[in-house]
Amino acid sequence: MEEHAQSLADELSADGLEVLLDDRDARAGEKFADADLIGCPVRVTVGRKIAEDGTVDVRERAKGEDMAVSVGELVSTVREKLS
């Protein structure tokens, strides 16, 4: 999963988006809370679903809704959420 996360972070960054990759050895809940505390407007969670069906979870902090997004649509979805 770490390789997928790094690859997607690189892809988002190459498209001009500012990316914070949290690769700490911490529980997911702790990472999510920290992302909210520092004000990340969009959170992309790379989990086991990427291997199962090629999707990641995208959460817009303002709305508090998670949605599954295919890897191929990630950049456009994040751009849409930020506009």
ChimeraX attribute file (.defattr): number of C-alpha atoms within 10 A of each C-alpha:
attribute: neighborCount
match mode: 1-to-1
recipient: residues
	/A:1	12
	/A:2	10
	/A:3	9
	/A:4	14
	/A:5	19
	/A:6	15
	/A:7	12
	/A:8	21
	/A:9	19
	/A:10	15
	/A:11	15
	/A:12	18
	/A:13	14
	/A:14	12
	/A:15	12
	/A:16	10
	/A:17	15
	/A:18	10
	/A:19	17
	/A:20	11
	/A:21	13
	/A:22	14
	/A:23	10
	/A:24	8
	/A:25	7
	/A:26	9
	/A:27	8
	/A:28	12
	/A:29	9
	/A:30	10
	/A:31	15
	/A:32	14
	/A:33	11
	/A:34	13
	/A:35	17
	/A:36	15
	/A:37	9
	/A:38	8
	/A:39	11
	/A:40	16
	/A:41	15
	/A:42	20
	/A:43	19
	/A:44	21
	/A:45	18
	/A:46	21
	/A:47	16
	/A:48	12
	/A:49	15
	/A:50	19
	/A:51	12
	/A:52	8
	/A:53	11
	/A:54	15
	/A:55	21
	/A:56	23
	/A:57	19
	/A:58	21
	/A:59	20
	/A:60	17
	/A:61	16
	/A:62	12
	/A:63	9
	/A:64	8
	/A:65	10
	/A:66	15
	/A:67	12
	/A:68	17
	/A:69	18
	/A:70	17
	/A:71	17
	/A:72	11
	/A:73	10
	/A:74	20
	/A:75	20
	/A:76	12
	/A:77	14
	/A:78	20
	/A:79	14
	/A:80	9
	/A:81	15
	/A:82	11
	/A:83	5
